[in-house]
Amino acid sequence: MAILIFAVLLLAGWLTVRGSGRGAVLAVWTVALCAVLVVFNHHVAAKLSLNF
């Protein structure tokens, strides 16, 4: 999942450097942000099995 997020962020950077429209860059960046937030929520909400 992290590789896909990194790829989407690289795509956003490439679109920015290429000079694409603001809407395209913002859309790709928003997709990356949503993916990061979903992964973050998964990790925060996961129960840790700390049995000593």
MMTF fields as JSON, N, C-alpha, C and O atoms, coordinates in Angstrom:
{
  "mmtfVersion": "1.0.0",
  "mmtfProducer": "UNKNOWN",
  "numBonds": 207,
  "numAtoms": 208,
  "numGroups": 52,
  "numChains": 1,
  "numModels": 1,
  "chainsPerModel": [1],
  "groupsPerChain": [52],
  "chainIdList": ["A"],
  "bondAtomList": [4, 2, 8, 6, 12, 10, 16, 14, 20, 18, 24, 22, 28, 26, 32, 30, 36, 34, 40, 38, 44, 42, 48, 46, 52, 50, 56, 54, 60, 58, 64, 62, 68, 66, 72, 70, 76, 74, 80, 78, 84, 82, 88, 86, 92, 90, 96, 94, 100, 98, 104, 102, 108, 106, 112, 110, 116, 114, 120, 118, 124, 122, 128, 126, 132, 130, 136, 134, 140, 138, 144, 142, 148, 146, 152, 150, 156, 154, 160, 158, 164, 162, 168, 166, 172, 170, 176, 174, 180, 178, 184, 182, 188, 186, 192, 190, 196, 194, 200, 198, 204, 202],
  "bondOrderList": [1, 1, 1, 1, 1, 1, 1, 1, 1, 1, 1, 1, 1, 1, 1, 1, 1, 1, 1, 1, 1, 1, 1, 1, 1, 1, 1, 1, 1, 1, 1, 1, 1, 1, 1, 1, 1, 1, 1, 1, 1, 1, 1, 1, 1, 1, 1, 1, 1, 1, 1],
  "groupList": [{"groupName": "MET", "atomNameList": ["N", "CA", "C", "O"], "elementList": ["N", "C", "C", "O"], "formalChargeList": [0, 0, 0, 0], "bondAtomList": [1, 0, 2, 1, 3, 2], "bondOrderList": [1, 1, 2], "singleLetterCode": "M", "chemCompType": "L-PEPTIDE LINKING"}, {"groupName": "ALA", "atomNameList": ["N", "CA", "C", "O"], "elementList": ["N", "C", "C", "O"], "formalChargeList": [0, 0, 0, 0], "bondAtomList": [1, 0, 2, 1, 3, 2], "bondOrderList": [1, 1, 2], "singleLetterCode": "A", "chemCompType": "L-PEPTIDE LINKING"}, {"groupName": "ILE", "atomNameList": ["N", "CA", "C", "O"], "elementList": ["N", "C", "C", "O"], "formalChargeList": [0, 0, 0, 0], "bondAtomList": [1, 0, 2, 1, 3, 2], "bondOrderList": [1, 1, 2], "singleLetterCode": "I", "chemCompType": "L-PEPTIDE LINKING"}, {"groupName": "LEU", "atomNameList": ["N", "CA", "C", "O"], "elementList": ["N", "C", "C", "O"], "formalChargeList": [0, 0, 0, 0], "bondAtomList": [1, 0, 2, 1, 3, 2], "bondOrderList": [1, 1, 2], "singleLetterCode": "L", "chemCompType": "L-PEPTIDE LINKING"}, {"groupName": "PHE", "atomNameList": ["N", "CA", "C", "O"], "elementList": ["N", "C", "C", "O"], "formalChargeList": [0, 0, 0, 0], "bondAtomList": [1, 0, 2, 1, 3, 2], "bondOrderList": [1, 1, 2], "singleLetterCode": "F", "chemCompType": "L-PEPTIDE LINKING"}, {"groupName": "VAL", "atomNameList": ["N", "CA", "C", "O"], "elementList": ["N", "C", "C", "O"], "formalChargeList": [0, 0, 0, 0], "bondAtomList": [1, 0, 2, 1, 3, 2], "bondOrderList": [1, 1, 2], "singleLetterCode": "V", "chemCompType": "L-PEPTIDE LINKING"}, {"groupName": "GLY", "atomNameList": ["N", "CA", "C", "O"], "elementList": ["N", "C", "C", "O"], "formalChargeList": [0, 0, 0, 0], "bondAtomList": [1, 0, 2, 1, 3, 2], "bondOrderList": [1, 1, 2], "singleLetterCode": "G", "chemCompType": "PEPTIDE LINKING"}, {"groupName": "TRP", "atomNameList": ["N", "CA", "C", "O"], "elementList": ["N", "C", "C", "O"], "formalChargeList": [0, 0, 0, 0], "bondAtomList": [1, 0, 2, 1, 3, 2], "bondOrderList": [1, 1, 2], "singleLetterCode": "W", "chemCompType": "L-PEPTIDE LINKING"}, {"groupName": "THR", "atomNameList": ["N", "CA", "C", "O"], "elementList": ["N", "C", "C", "O"], "formalChargeList": [0, 0, 0, 0], "bondAtomList": [1, 0, 2, 1, 3, 2], "bondOrderList": [1, 1, 2], "singleLetterCode": "T", "chemCompType": "L-PEPTIDE LINKING"}, {"groupName": "ARG", "atomNameList": ["N", "CA", "C", "O"], "elementList": ["N", "C", "C", "O"], "formalChargeList": [0, 0, 0, 0], "bondAtomList": [1, 0, 2, 1, 3, 2], "bondOrderList": [1, 1, 2], "singleLetterCode": "R", "chemCompType": "L-PEPTIDE LINKING"}, {"groupName": "SER", "atomNameList": ["N", "CA", "C", "O"], "elementList": ["N", "C", "C", "O"], "formalChargeList": [0, 0, 0, 0], "bondAtomList": [1, 0, 2, 1, 3, 2], "bondOrderList": [1, 1, 2], "singleLetterCode": "S", "chemCompType": "L-PEPTIDE LINKING"}, {"groupName": "CYS", "atomNameList": ["N", "CA", "C", "O"], "elementList": ["N", "C", "C", "O"], "formalChargeList": [0, 0, 0, 0], "bondAtomList": [1, 0, 2, 1, 3, 2], "bondOrderList": [1, 1, 2], "singleLetterCode": "C", "chemCompType": "L-PEPTIDE LINKING"}, {"groupName": "ASN", "atomNameList": ["N", "CA", "C", "O"], "elementList": ["N", "C", "C", "O"], "formalChargeList": [0, 0, 0, 0], "bondAtomList": [1, 0, 2, 1, 3, 2], "bondOrderList": [1, 1, 2], "singleLetterCode": "N", "chemCompType": "L-PEPTIDE LINKING"}, {"groupName": "HIS", "atomNameList": ["N", "CA", "C", "O"], "elementList": ["N", "C", "C", "O"], "formalChargeList": [0, 0, 0, 0], "bondAtomList": [1, 0, 2, 1, 3, 2], "bondOrderList": [1, 1, 2], "singleLetterCode": "H", "chemCompType": "L-PEPTIDE LINKING"}, {"groupName": "LYS", "atomNameList": ["N", "CA", "C", "O"], "elementList": ["N", "C", "C", "O"], "formalChargeList": [0, 0, 0, 0], "bondAtomList": [1, 0, 2, 1, 3, 2], "bondOrderList": [1, 1, 2], "singleLetterCode": "K", "chemCompType": "L-PEPTIDE LINKING"}],
  "groupTypeList": [0, 1, 2, 3, 2, 4, 1, 5, 3, 3, 3, 1, 6, 7, 3, 8, 5, 9, 6, 10, 6, 9, 6, 1, 5, 3, 1, 5, 7, 8, 5, 1, 3, 11, 1, 5, 3, 5, 5, 4, 12, 13, 13, 5, 1, 1, 14, 3, 10, 3, 12, 4],
  "groupIdList": [1, 2, 3, 4, 5, 6, 7, 8, 9, 10, 11, 12, 13, 14, 15, 16, 17, 18, 19, 20, 21, 22, 23, 24, 25, 26, 27, 28, 29, 30, 31, 32, 33, 34, 35, 36, 37, 38, 39, 40, 41, 42, 43, 44, 45, 46, 47, 48, 49, 50, 51, 52],
  "secStructList": [7, 2, 2, 2, 2, 2, 2, 2, 2, 2, 2, 2, 2, 2, 2, 2, 2, 2, 6, 7, 7, 2, 2, 2, 2, 2, 2, 2, 2, 2, 2, 2, 2, 2, 2, 2, 2, 2, 2, 2, 2, 2, 2, 2, 2, 1, 7, 7, 7, 7, 7, 7],
  "xCoordList": [0.826, 0.0, 0.87, 0.55, 1.958, 2.834, 3.439, 3.649, 3.713, 4.281, 3.262, 3.618, 1.994, 0.957, 0.788, 0.613, 0.839, 0.731, 1.906, 1.739, 3.103, 4.29, 4.187, 4.588, 3.654, 3.489, 2.506, 2.727, 1.428, 0.447, 1.063, 0.823, 1.859, 2.53, 3.563, 3.715, 4.273, 5.197, 4.453, 4.928, 3.292, 2.472, 2.051, 2.068, 1.677, 1.297, 2.48, 2.323, 3.648, 4.841, 5.174, 5.552, 5.032, 5.317, 4.333, 4.719, 3.062, 2.067, 2.358, 2.135, 2.847, 3.182, 4.345, 4.296, 5.393, 6.566, 6.208, 6.694, 5.357, 4.954, 4.077, 3.946, 3.477, 2.649, 1.209, 0.535, 0.73, -0.672, -1.584, -1.133, -2.84, -3.82, -3.896, -3.56, -4.338, -4.43, -5.41, -5.191, -6.48, -7.485, -6.943, -7.253, -6.132, -5.562, -4.604, -4.642, -3.749, -2.788, -3.526, -3.18, -4.528, -5.288, -6.05, -6.15, -6.579, -7.31, -6.377, -6.72, -5.211, -4.255, -3.756, -3.623, -3.482, -3.012, -4.1, -3.792, -5.352, -6.452, -6.611, -6.887, -6.439, -6.493, -5.379, -5.606, -4.178, -3.065, -3.338, -3.046, -3.892, -4.205, -5.237, -5.106, -6.26, -7.282, -6.68, -7.027, -5.789, -5.145, -4.279, -4.281, -3.548, -2.719, -3.598, -3.262, -4.702, -5.585, -6.234, -6.43, -6.567, -7.141, -6.114, -6.445, -4.885, -3.841, -3.555, -3.384, -3.501, -3.27, -4.384, -4.118, -5.627, -6.76, -6.699, -7.033, -6.28, -6.155, -5.107, -5.324, -3.989, -2.92, -3.273, -2.906, -3.959, -4.326, -5.415, -5.397, -6.354, -7.492, -7.164, -7.929, -6.045, -5.706, -5.343, -4.647, -5.822, -5.503, -4.127, -3.775, -3.357, -2.06, -2.214, -2.79, -1.698, -1.767, -0.49, 0.475, -0.5, 0.665, 0.448, 0.099, 0.649, 0.493, 1.879, 2.726, 2.081, 3.384, 3.314, 4.315],
  "yCoordList": [-1.191, 0.0, 1.254, 2.239, 1.211, 2.374, 2.682, 3.844, 1.641, 1.849, 2.548, 3.426, 2.157, 2.807, 4.275, 5.132, 4.564, 5.953, 6.764, 7.891, 6.182, 6.868, 7.111, 8.168, 6.143, 6.303, 7.426, 8.195, 7.518, 8.586, 9.947, 10.922, 10.016, 11.276, 11.652, 12.828, 10.652, 10.922, 11.42, 12.314, 10.844, 11.305, 12.761, 13.551, 13.11, 14.492, 15.433, 16.516, 15.016, 15.832, 15.958, 17.031, 14.858, 14.888, 15.799, 16.538, 15.738, 16.617, 18.086, 18.961, 18.345, 19.715, 20.232, 21.348, 19.419, 19.827, 19.989, 20.901, 19.102, 19.149, 20.341, 20.735, 20.915, 22.091, 21.765, 22.521, 20.647, 20.282, 21.25, 22.09, 21.11, 21.994, 21.812, 20.76, 22.851, 22.841, 21.781, 21.159, 21.57, 20.585, 19.163, 18.367, 18.844, 17.495, 17.232, 16.167, 18.202, 18.047, 17.933, 17.099, 18.756, 18.729, 17.41, 16.879, 16.889, 15.616, 14.467, 13.642, 14.411, 13.343, 13.48, 12.478, 14.681, 14.91, 14.527, 13.984, 14.804, 14.457, 12.943, 12.427, 12.235, 10.77, 10.23, 9.315, 10.793, 10.359, 10.662, 9.838, 11.829, 12.187, 11.24, 10.818, 10.906, 9.972, 8.599, 7.96, 8.138, 6.84, 6.862, 5.9, 7.939, 8.062, 8.067, 7.421, 8.777, 8.833, 7.473, 7.115, 6.723, 5.388, 4.46, 3.721, 4.493, 3.652, 4.089, 3.244, 5.387, 5.891, 5.449, 5.027, 5.545, 5.129, 3.631, 3.198, 2.857, 1.417, 1.113, 0.258, 1.805, 1.549, 2.068, 1.45, 3.164, 3.727, 2.88, 2.669, 2.394, 1.652, 0.186, -0.499, -0.307, -1.714, -2.006, -1.228, -3.127, -3.529, -4.165, -4.964, -3.806, -4.421, -5.592, -5.461, -6.721, -7.885, -7.95, -8.614, -7.264, -7.215, -8.169, -7.738, -9.426, -10.431, -10.772, -11.32, -10.433, -10.698, -11.91, -12.29],
  "zCoordList": [0.0, 0.0, 0.0, -0.665, 0.74, 0.805, -0.563, -0.91, -1.33, -2.667, -3.562, -4.348, -3.441, -4.247, -3.857, -4.723, -2.567, -2.112, -2.627, -3.094, -2.537, -3.04, -4.545, -5.031, -5.28, -6.728, -7.054, -7.989, -6.285, -6.521, -6.197, -6.909, -5.121, -4.798, -5.863, -6.195, -6.398, -7.499, -8.731, -9.432, -8.99, -10.109, -9.906, -10.849, -8.686, -8.4, -8.624, -9.189, -8.182, -8.417, -9.894, -10.365, -10.62, -12.049, -12.786, -13.691, -12.389, -13.008, -12.692, -13.528, -11.502, -11.128, -11.963, -12.48, -12.093, -12.865, -14.339, -15.007, -14.837, -16.24, -16.554, -17.713, -15.53, -15.745, -16.058, -16.757, -15.547, -15.77, -15.025, -14.247, -15.279, -14.665, -13.161, -12.618, -12.52, -11.064, -10.586, -9.547, -11.328, -10.941, -10.954, -10.067, -11.962, -12.057, -10.906, -10.29, -10.617, -9.522, -8.195, -7.358, -8.005, -6.759, -6.602, -5.496, -7.693, -7.638, -7.261, -6.414, -7.88, -7.579, -6.149, -5.446, -5.712, -4.346, -3.334, -2.273, -3.652, -2.767, -2.655, -1.572, -3.758, -3.724, -2.832, -2.04, -2.955, -2.114, -0.643, 0.224, -0.361, 1.021, 1.615, 2.764, 0.842, 1.335, 1.607, 2.6, 0.744, 0.954, 2.212, 2.981, 2.424, 3.629, 4.874, 5.866, 4.838, 6.0, 6.284, 7.445, 5.246, 5.443, 6.089, 7.016, 5.609, 6.198, 7.627, 8.506, 7.873, 9.223, 10.167, 11.292, 9.71, 10.538, 10.83, 11.932, 9.861, 10.062, 11.135, 11.993, 11.086, 12.05, 13.443, 14.443, 13.517, 14.825, 15.467, 16.679, 14.679, 15.221, 15.485, 16.163, 14.965, 15.145, 16.596, 17.249, 17.077, 18.429, 18.466, 17.598, 19.472, 19.663, 20.614, 21.694, 20.206, 21.085, 21.907, 21.531, 23.012, 23.886, 25.057, 26.156, 24.828, 25.885, 26.423, 25.718, 27.679, 28.298, 29.186, 29.793]
}
